Amino acid sequence: MEGSSDGREKRRYPRVLIDSPLEYKDTGDPCLSGARVVNAGEGGFLIESLRDIPVGTELSIALLFPKGFESANFKAAAKSVPKQLCRKEDSKGNQYGERYQYGLEFIQISDEDRWKLNFLLGGGSESEEISFTPSYQQQY
């Protein structure tokens, strides 16, 4: 309901603010590019990139995030959705750069990486020992 005063989240999936590096590759381009994830939800990410990515482009993405004293990867296929230009300013109000902000909608994600995403979004505790191999997955 538009304009609801009850403070409920209007998005399909709630968002969590994060600041984490992301590598992405256009499915038709052999080169990797980098970006920053601004926020995340079960359905996708909001990223900032210096590169202009046409809306609708399908990307292979890898999010790098800390897991204790290590880093873990989260991989998925995503599609870029509406973008906007965002100008960055320092504490004195001086502009120092332009970046594009994109919504990335997940179009393919493995069960293991869905589990990692849920952990990243708050489904796990930092104090618990986590193995990113789900317990139901057979070891070969």
Summary of the structure (lengths in Angstrom):
residues: 140
radius of gyration: 16.8
end to end distance: 49.6
largest distance: 57.0
contacts: 322
relative contact order: 0.17
helix: 9%
strand: 50%
